[in-house]
Amino acid sequence: MGIFRIEEDVFWSLAPHDVSMMLALFKEEPREIKLDGQSFITPGVKDEARLNMTFPSGGRAHIFVSWLHPFKEQRLVVVGERAMAVFEDTEADWNKKLAIYPHQVDMSSSEPVPIIAKPNYVSVPKIEPLKNECEEFLRAICKQTIPYTNAKEALKVLQVMEEVSRFT
């Protein structure tokens, strides 16, 4: 279980990074967003939340954050037409953090039949994300360049967060 807050809900505490990743993956802002969350510990402060986003290109994203789970899970799943990619950040083996599942669906009969494939693991460089982020920030300052994650990107994330908060 996570640390419970009494002034900040789980959505604002844990979801901004996930929203940022979705905006980067889809390279567009969502057309429709909907948040559903529950307050179990402190009245009025969400302990778990589910955000659904639909993008103009037709893509969809789902973000789930919770302080109530008895285990830590940080997983990004991307389902595509020819394969699925799973990035499991809590996986200790760096050679297994990113898996590509080339699953297929056989549509030749009257009912779809899944064809399950073994994962192909993609090696991920062993780096500390926060350290990498800080180094990128320092590089941008020293070289006077725009960092990868900049104020424009942060504003887009905040706009999604604010839009969702208006209706909850």
Contact map, one row per residue, 1 for C-alpha under 8 A:
111000000000000000000000000000000000000000000000000000000000000000111111000000000000000000000000000000000000000000000000000000000000000000000000000000000000000000000000
111100000000000000000000000000000000000000000000000000000000000001111000000000000000000000000000000000000000000000000000000000000000000000000000000000000000000000000000
111110000000000000000000000000000000000000000000000000000000000000100000000000000000000000000000000000000000000000000000000000000000000000000000000000000000000000000000
011111000000000000000000000000000000000000000010000000000000000000100000000000000000000000000000000000000000000000000000000000000000000000000000000000000000000000000000
001111111100000000000000000000000000000000001000000000000000000000000000000000000000000000000000000000000000000000000000000000000000000000000000000000000000000000000000
000111111000000000000000000000000000000001001000000000000000000000000000000000000000000000000000000000000000000000000000000000000000000000000000000000000000000000000000
000011111000000000000000000000000000000000001000000000000000000000000000000000000000000000000000000000000000000000000000000000000000000000000000000000000000000000000000
000011111101100000000000000000000000000000001000000000000000000000000000000000000000000000000000000000000000000000000000000000000000000000000000000000000000000000000000
000011111111100000000000000000000000000000001110000000000000000000000000000000000000000000000000000000000000000000000000000000000000000000000000000000000000000000000000
000010011111111000000000000000000000000000001111100000000000000011100000000000000000000000000000000000000000000000000000000000000000000000000000000000000000000000000000
000000001111111100000000000000000000000000000101100000000000000010000000000000000000000000000000000000000000000000000000000000000000000000000000000000000000000000000000
000000011111111100000000000000000000000000000000000000000000000000000000000000000000000000000000000000000000000000000000000000000000000000000000000000000000000010000000
000000011111111100000000000000000000000000000000000000000000000000000000000000000000000000000000000000000000000000000000000000000000000000000000000000000000000000000000
000000000111111111000000000000000000000000000000000000000000000010000000000000000000000000000000000000000000000000000000000000000000000000000000000000000000000000000000
000000000111111111100000000000000000000000000000000000000000001110000000000000000000000000000000000000000000000000000000000000000000000000000000000000000000000000000000
000000000011111111110000000000000000000000000000000000000000000000000000000000000000000000000000000000000000000000000000000000000000000000000000000000000000110010000000
000000000000011111111000000000000000000000000000000000000000000000000000000000000000000000000000000000000000000000000000000000000000000000000000000000000000000000000000
000000000000011111111100000000000000000000000000000000000000001000000000000000000000000000000000000000000000000000000000000000000000000000000000000000000000000000000000
000000000000001111111110000000000000000000000000000000000000001000000000000000000000000000000000000000000000000000000000000000000000000000000000000000000000100100000000
000000000000000111111111000000000000000000000000000000000000000000000000000000000000000000000000000000000000000000000000000000000000000000000000000000001100100000000000
000000000000000011111111100000000000000000000000000000000000000000000000000000000000000000000000000000000000000000000000000000000000000000000000000000000000000000000000
000000000000000001111111110000000000000000000000000000000000100000000000000000000000000000000000000000000000000000000000000000000000000000000000000000000000000000000000
000000000000000000111111111111000000000000000000000000000000000000000000000000000000000000000000000000000000000000000000000000000000000000000000000000000000100000000000
000000000000000000011111111100000000000000000000000000000000000000000000000000000000000000000000000000000000000000000000000000000000000000000000000000000000000000000000
000000000000000000001111111000000000000000000000000000000000000000000000000000000000000000000000000000000000000000000000000000000000000000000000000000000000000000000000
000000000000000000000111111110000000000000000000000000100010000000000000000000000000000000000000000000000000000000000000000000000000000000000000000000000000000000000000
000000000000000000000011111110000000000000000000000000000000000000000000000000000000000000000000000000000000000000000000000000000000000000000000000000000000000000000000
000000000000000000000011011111000000000000000000000000110000000000000000000000000000000000000000000000000000000000000000000000000000000000000000000000000000000000000000
000000000000000000000010011111100000000000000000000000110000000000000000000000000000000000000000000000000000000000000000000000000000000000000000000000000001000000000000
000000000000000000000010000111111000000000000000000011110000000000000000000000000000000000000000000000000000000000000000000000000000000000000000000000000000000000000000
000000000000000000000000000011111000000000000000000011110000000000000000000000000000000000000000000000000000000000000000000000000000000000000000000000000000000000000000
000000000000000000000000000001111100000000000000000011100000000000000000000000000000000000000000000000000000000000000000000000000000000000000000000000000000000000000000
000000000000000000000000000001111110000000000000001111000000000000000000000000000000000000000000000000000000000000000000000000000000000000000000000000000000000100010000
000000000000000000000000000000011111000000000000001110000000000000000000000000000000000000000000000000000000000000000000000000000000000000000000000000000000000000010000
000000000000000000000000000000001111100000000000111100000000000000000000000000000000000000000000000000000000000000000000000000000000000000000000000000000000000000010001
000000000000000000000000000000000111110000000000111000000000000000000000000000000000000000000000000000000000000000000000000000000000000000000000000000000000000000000001
000000000000000000000000000000000011111000000111110000000000000000000000000000000000000000000000000000000000000000000000000000000000000000000000000000000000000000000000
000000000000000000000000000000000001111100001111100000000000000000000000000000000000000000000000000000000000000000000000000000000000000000000000000000000000000000000000
000000000000000000000000000000000000111111111111000000000000000000000000000000000000000000000000000000000000000000000000000000000000000000000000000000000000000000000000
000000000000000000000000000000000000011111100110000000000000000000000000000000000000000000000000000000000000000000000000000000000000000000000000000000000000000000000000
000000000000000000000000000000000000001111101010000000000000000000000000000000000000000000000000000000000000000000000000000000000000000000000000000000000000000000000000
000001000000000000000000000000000000001111111100000000000000000000000000000000000000000000000000000000000000000000000000000000000000000000000000000000000000000000000000
000000000000000000000000000000000000001111111100000000000000000000000000000000000000000000000000000000000000000000000000000000000000000000000000000000000000000000000000
000000000000000000000000000000000000001001111100000000000000000000000000000000000000000000000000000000000000000000000000000000000000000000000000000000000000000000000000
000011111100000000000000000000000000011011111110000000000000000000000000000000000000000000000000000000000000000000000000000000000000000000000000000000000000000000000000
000000001110000000000000000000000000111101111111100000000000000000000000000000000000000000000000000000000000000000000000000000000000000000000000000000000000000000000000
000100001100000000000000000000000000111110001111100000000000000001110000000000000000000000000000000000000000000000000000000000000000000000000000000000000000000000000000
000000000110000000000000000000000000111000000111110000000000000111110000000000000000000000000000000000000000000000000000000000000000000000000000000000000000000000000000
000000000110000000000000000000000011110000000111111000000000000111000000000000000000000000000000000000000000000000000000000000000000000000000000000000000000000000000000
000000000000000000000000000000000011100000000001111100000000011110000000000000000000000000000000000000000000000000000000000000000000000000000000000000000000000000000000
000000000000000000000000000000001111000000000000111110000000011100000000000000000000000000000000000000000000000000000000000000000000000000000000000000000000000000000000
000000000000000000000000000000001110000000000000011111000001111000000000000000000000000000000000000000000000000000000000000000000000000000000000000000000000000000000000
000000000000000000000000000001111100000000000000001111100001110000000000000000000000000000000000000000000000000000000000000000000000000000000000000000000000000000000000
000000000000000000000000000001111000000000000000000111110111100000000000000000000000000000000000000000000000000000000000000000000000000000000000000000000000000000000000
000000000000000000000000010111110000000000000000000011111111000000000000000000000000000000000000000000000000000000000000000000000000000000000000000000000000000000000000
000000000000000000000000000111100000000000000000000001111110000000000000000000000000000000000000000000000000000000000000000000000000000000000000000000000000000000000000
000000000000000000000000000000000000000000000000000000111110000000000000000000000000000000000000000000000000000000000000000000000000000000000000000000000000000000000000
000000000000000000000000000000000000000000000000000001111111000000000000000000000000000000000000000000000000000000000000000000000000000000000000000000000000000000000000
000000000000000000000000010000000000000000000000000001111111100000000000000000000000000000000000000000000000000000000000000000000000000000000000000000000000000000000000
000000000000000000000000000000000000000000000000000111100111110000000000000000000000000000000000000000000000000000000000000000000000000000000000000000000000000000000000
000000000000000000000100000000000000000000000000000111000011111000000000000000000000000000000000000000000000000000000000000000000000000000000000000000000000000000000000
000000000000000000000000000000000000000000000000011110000001111100000000000000000000000000000000000000000000000000000000000000000000000000000000000000000000000000000000
000000000000001001100000000000000000000000000000011100000000111110000000000000000000000000000000000000000000000000000000000000000000000000000000000000000000000000000000
000000000000001000000000000000000000000000000001111000000000011111000000000000000000000000000000000000000000000000000000000000000000000000000000000000000000000000000000
000000000110011000000000000000000000000000000001110000000000001111100000000000000000000000000000000000000000000000000000000000000000000000000000000000000000000000000000
010000000100000000000000000000000000000000000011100000000000000111111000000000000000000000000000000000000000000000000000000000000000000000000000000000000000000000000000
111100000100000000000000000000000000000000000011000000000000000011111000000000000000000000000000000000000000000000000000000000000000000000000000000000000000000000000000
110000000000000000000000000000000000000000000011000000000000000001111100000000000000000000000000000000000000000000000000000000000000000000000000000000000000000000000000
110000000000000000000000000000000000000000000000000000000000000001111111000000000000000000000000000000000000000000000000000000000000000000000000000000000000000000000000
100000000000000000000000000000000000000000000000000000000000000000011111000000000000000000000000000000000000000000000000000000000000000000000000000000000000000000000000
100000000000000000000000000000000000000000000000000000000000000000001111100000000000000000000000000000000000000000000000000000000000000000000000000000000000000000000000
100000000000000000000000000000000000000000000000000000000000000000001111110000000000000001000000000000000000000000000000000000000000000000000000000000000000000000000000
000000000000000000000000000000000000000000000000000000000000000000000011111000000000000111000000000000000000000000000000000000000000000000000000000000000000000000000000
000000000000000000000000000000000000000000000000000000000000000000000001111100000000000111000000000000000000000000000000000000000000000000000000000000000000000000000000
000000000000000000000000000000000000000000000000000000000000000000000000111110000000011111000000000000000000000000000000000000000000000000000000000000000000000000000000
000000000000000000000000000000000000000000000000000000000000000000000000011111000000011100000000000000000000000000000000000000000000000000000000000000000000000000000000
000000000000000000000000000000000000000000000000000000000000000000000000001111100001111000000000000000000000000000000000000000000000000000000000000000000000000000000000
000000000000000000000000000000000000000000000000000000000000000000000000000111110001110000000000000000000000000000000000000000000000000000000000000000000000000000000000
000000000000000000000000000000000000000000000000000000000000000000000000000011111011100000000000000000000000000000000000000000000000000000000000000000000000000000000000
000000000000000000000000000000000000000000000000000000000000000000000000000001111111000000000000000000000000000000000000000000000000000000000000000000000000000000000000
000000000000000000000000000000000000000000000000000000000000000000000000000000111110000000000000000000000000000000000000000000000000000000000000000000000000000000000000
000000000000000000000000000000000000000000000000000000000000000000000000000000011111000000000000000001110000000000000000000000000000000000000000000000000000000000000000
000000000000000000000000000000000000000000000000000000000000000000000000000000111111100000000000000111110000000000000000000000000000000000000000000000000000000000000000
000000000000000000000000000000000000000000000000000000000000000000000000000011110111110000000000000111100000000000000000000000000000000000000000000000000000000000000000
000000000000000000000000000000000000000000000000000000000000000000000000000011100011111000000000011110000000000000000000000000000000000000000000000000000000000000000000
000000000000000000000000000000000000000000000000000000000000000000000000001111000001111100000000111110000000000000000000000000000000000000000000000000000000000000000000
000000000000000000000000000000000000000000000000000000000000000000000000001110000000111110000000111000000000000000000000000000000000000000000000000000000000000000000000
000000000000000000000000000000000000000000000000000000000000000000000000111100000000011111100000110000000000000000000000000000000000000000000000000000000000000000000000
000000000000000000000000000000000000000000000000000000000000000000000000111000000000001111100000100000000000000000000000000000000000000000000000000000000000000000000000
000000000000000000000000000000000000000000000000000000000000000000000001111000000000000111110000100000000000000000000000000000000000000000000000000000000000000000000000
000000000000000000000000000000000000000000000000000000000000000000000000000000000000000111111101100000000000000000000000000000000000000000000000000000000000000000000000
000000000000000000000000000000000000000000000000000000000000000000000000000000000000000001111100100000000000000000000000000000000000000000000000000000000000000000000000
000000000000000000000000000000000000000000000000000000000000000000000000000000000000000000111111100000000000000000000000000000000000000000000000000000000000000000000000
000000000000000000000000000000000000000000000000000000000000000000000000000000000000000000111111100000000000000000000000001111000000000000000000000000000000000000000000
000000000000000000000000000000000000000000000000000000000000000000000000000000000000000000001111110000000000000000000000111100000000000000000000000000000000000000000000
000000000000000000000000000000000000000000000000000000000000000000000000000000000000000000101111111000000000000000000000111000000000000000000000000000000000000000000000
000000000000000000000000000000000000000000000000000000000000000000000000000000000000011111111111111000000000000000000000111100000000000000000000000000000000000000000000
000000000000000000000000000000000000000000000000000000000000000000000000000000000000111100000011111100000000000000000000111100000000000000000000000000000000000000000000
000000000000000000000000000000000000000000000000000000000000000000000000000000000000111000000001111110000000000000000011110000000000000000000000000000000000000000000000
000000000000000000000000000000000000000000000000000000000000000000000000000000000011110000000000011111000000000000000011110000000000000000000000000000000000000000000000
000000000000000000000000000000000000000000000000000000000000000000000000000000000011110000000000001111100000000000001111000000000000000000000000000000000000000000000000
000000000000000000000000000000000000000000000000000000000000000000000000000000000111000000000000000111110000000000011111000000000000000000000000000000000000000000000000
000000000000000000000000000000000000000000000000000000000000000000000000000000000111000000000000000011111000000001111000000000000000000000000000000000000000000000000000
000000000000000000000000000000000000000000000000000000000000000000000000000000000110000000000000000001111100000001111000000000000000000000000000000000000000000000000000
000000000000000000000000000000000000000000000000000000000000000000000000000000000000000000000000000000111110000111100000000000000000000000000000000000000000000000000000
000000000000000000000000000000000000000000000000000000000000000000000000000000000000000000000000000000011111100111100000000000000000000000000000000000000000000000000000
000000000000000000000000000000000000000000000000000000000000000000000000000000000000000000000000000000001111111110000000000000000000000000000000000000000000000000000000
000000000000000000000000000000000000000000000000000000000000000000000000000000000000000000000000000000000111111100000000000000000000000000000000000000000000000000000000
000000000000000000000000000000000000000000000000000000000000000000000000000000000000000000000000000000000111111100000000000000000000000000000000000000000000000000000000
000000000000000000000000000000000000000000000000000000000000000000000000000000000000000000000000000000000011111100000000000000000000000000000000000000000000000000000000
000000000000000000000000000000000000000000000000000000000000000000000000000000000000000000000000000000000011111110000000000000000000000000000000000000000000000000000000
000000000000000000000000000000000000000000000000000000000000000000000000000000000000000000000000000000001111111111000000000000000000000000000000000000000000000000000000
000000000000000000000000000000000000000000000000000000000000000000000000000000000000000000000000000000001110001111100000000000000000000000000000000000000000000000000000
000000000000000000000000000000000000000000000000000000000000000000000000000000000000000000000000000000111100000111110000000000000000000000000000000000000000000000000000
000000000000000000000000000000000000000000000000000000000000000000000000000000000000000000000000000000111100000011111000000000000000000000000000000000000000000000000000
000000000000000000000000000000000000000000000000000000000000000000000000000000000000000000000000000001110000000001111100000000000000000000000000000000000000000000000000
000000000000000000000000000000000000000000000000000000000000000000000000000000000000000000000000000011110000000000111110000000000000000000000000000000000000000000000000
000000000000000000000000000000000000000000000000000000000000000000000000000000000000000000000000000011000000000000011111000000000000000000000000000000000000000000000000
000000000000000000000000000000000000000000000000000000000000000000000000000000000000000000000000001111000000000000001111100000000000000000000000000000000000000000000000
000000000000000000000000000000000000000000000000000000000000000000000000000000000000000000000000001111000000000000000111110000000000000000000000000000000000000000000000
000000000000000000000000000000000000000000000000000000000000000000000000000000000000000000000011111100000000000000000011111000000000000000000000000000000000000000000000
000000000000000000000000000000000000000000000000000000000000000000000000000000000000000000000011111100000000000000000001111100000000000000000000000000000000000000000000
000000000000000000000000000000000000000000000000000000000000000000000000000000000000000000000111110000000000000000000000111110000000000000000000000000000000000000000000
000000000000000000000000000000000000000000000000000000000000000000000000000000000000000000000110110000000000000000000000011111000000000000000000000000000000000000000000
000000000000000000000000000000000000000000000000000000000000000000000000000000000000000000000100000000000000000000000000001111100000000000000000000000000000000000000000
000000000000000000000000000000000000000000000000000000000000000000000000000000000000000000000100000000000000000000000000000111110000000000000000000000000000000000000000
000000000000000000000000000000000000000000000000000000000000000000000000000000000000000000000000000000000000000000000000000011111011000000000000000000000000000000000000
000000000000000000000000000000000000000000000000000000000000000000000000000000000000000000000000000000000000000000000000000001111111000000000000000000000000000000000000
000000000000000000000000000000000000000000000000000000000000000000000000000000000000000000000000000000000000000000000000000000111111100000000000000000000000000000000000
000000000000000000000000000000000000000000000000000000000000000000000000000000000000000000000000000000000000000000000000000000011111110000000000000000000000000000000000
000000000000000000000000000000000000000000000000000000000000000000000000000000000000000000000000000000000000000000000000000000111111111000000000000000000000000000000000
000000000000000000000000000000000000000000000000000000000000000000000000000000000000000000000000000000000000000000000000000000111111111100000000000000000000000000000000
000000000000000000000000000000000000000000000000000000000000000000000000000000000000000000000000000000000000000000000000000000001111111110000000000000000000000000000000
000000000000000000000000000000000000000000000000000000000000000000000000000000000000000000000000000000000000000000000000000000000111111111000000000000000000000000000000
000000000000000000000000000000000000000000000000000000000000000000000000000000000000000000000000000000000000000000000000000000000011111111100000000000000000000000000000
000000000000000000000000000000000000000000000000000000000000000000000000000000000000000000000000000000000000000000000000000000000001111111110000001100000000000000000000
000000000000000000000000000000000000000000000000000000000000000000000000000000000000000000000000000000000000000000000000000000000000111111111000001000000000000000000000
000000000000000000000000000000000000000000000000000000000000000000000000000000000000000000000000000000000000000000000000000000000000011111111100000000000000000000000000
000000000000000000000000000000000000000000000000000000000000000000000000000000000000000000000000000000000000000000000000000000000000001111111111100000000000000000000000
000000000000000000000000000000000000000000000000000000000000000000000000000000000000000000000000000000000000000000000000000000000000000111111111111000000000000000000000
000000000000000000000000000000000000000000000000000000000000000000000000000000000000000000000000000000000000000000000000000000000000000011111111100000000000000000000000
000000000000000000000000000000000000000000000000000000000000000000000000000000000000000000000000000000000000000000000000000000000000000001111111000000000000000000000000
000000000000000000000000000000000000000000000000000000000000000000000000000000000000000000000000000000000000000000000000000000000000000000111111100000000000000000000000
000000000000000000000000000000000000000000000000000000000000000000000000000000000000000000000000000000000000000000000000000000000000000000111111110000000000000000000000
000000000000000000000000000000000000000000000000000000000000000000000000000000000000000000000000000000000000000000000000000000000000000000111011111000000000000000000000
000000000000000000000000000000000000000000000000000000000000000000000000000000000000000000000000000000000000000000000000000000000000000000010001111101000000000000000000
000000000000000000000000000000000000000000000000000000000000000000000000000000000000000000000000000000000000000000000000000000000000000110010000111111000000000000000000
000000000000000000000000000000000000000000000000000000000000000000000000000000000000000000000000000000000000000000000000000000000000000100000000011111000000000000000000
000000000000000000000000000000000000000000000000000000000000000000000000000000000000000000000000000000000000000000000000000000000000000000000000001111101100000000000000
000000000000000000000000000000000000000000000000000000000000000000000000000000000000000000000000000000000000000000000000000000000000000000000000011111111100000000000000
000000000000000000000000000000000000000000000000000000000000000000000000000000000000000000000000000000000000000000000000000000000000000000000000000011111110000000000000
000000000000000000000000000000000000000000000000000000000000000000000000000000000000000000000000000000000000000000000000000000000000000000000000000001111111000000000000
000000000000000000010000000000000000000000000000000000000000000000000000000000000000000000000000000000000000000000000000000000000000000000000000000011111111100000000000
000000000000000000010000000000000000000000000000000000000000000000000000000000000000000000000000000000000000000000000000000000000000000000000000000011111111110000000000
000000000000000000000000000000000000000000000000000000000000000000000000000000000000000000000000000000000000000000000000000000000000000000000000000000111111111000000000
000000000000000000000000000010000000000000000000000000000000000000000000000000000000000000000000000000000000000000000000000000000000000000000000000000011111111100000000
000000000000000100110010000000000000000000000000000000000000000000000000000000000000000000000000000000000000000000000000000000000000000000000000000000001111111110000000
000000000000000100000000000000000000000000000000000000000000000000000000000000000000000000000000000000000000000000000000000000000000000000000000000000000111111111000000
000000000000000000000000000000000000000000000000000000000000000000000000000000000000000000000000000000000000000000000000000000000000000000000000000000000011111111100000
000000000000000000100000000000001000000000000000000000000000000000000000000000000000000000000000000000000000000000000000000000000000000000000000000000000001111111110000
000000000001000100000000000000000000000000000000000000000000000000000000000000000000000000000000000000000000000000000000000000000000000000000000000000000000111111111000
000000000000000000000000000000000000000000000000000000000000000000000000000000000000000000000000000000000000000000000000000000000000000000000000000000000000011111111100
000000000000000000000000000000000000000000000000000000000000000000000000000000000000000000000000000000000000000000000000000000000000000000000000000000000000001111111110
000000000000000000000000000000001110000000000000000000000000000000000000000000000000000000000000000000000000000000000000000000000000000000000000000000000000000111111111
000000000000000000000000000000000000000000000000000000000000000000000000000000000000000000000000000000000000000000000000000000000000000000000000000000000000000011111111
000000000000000000000000000000000000000000000000000000000000000000000000000000000000000000000000000000000000000000000000000000000000000000000000000000000000000001111111
000000000000000000000000000000000000000000000000000000000000000000000000000000000000000000000000000000000000000000000000000000000000000000000000000000000000000000111111
000000000000000000000000000000000011000000000000000000000000000000000000000000000000000000000000000000000000000000000000000000000000000000000000000000000000000000011111
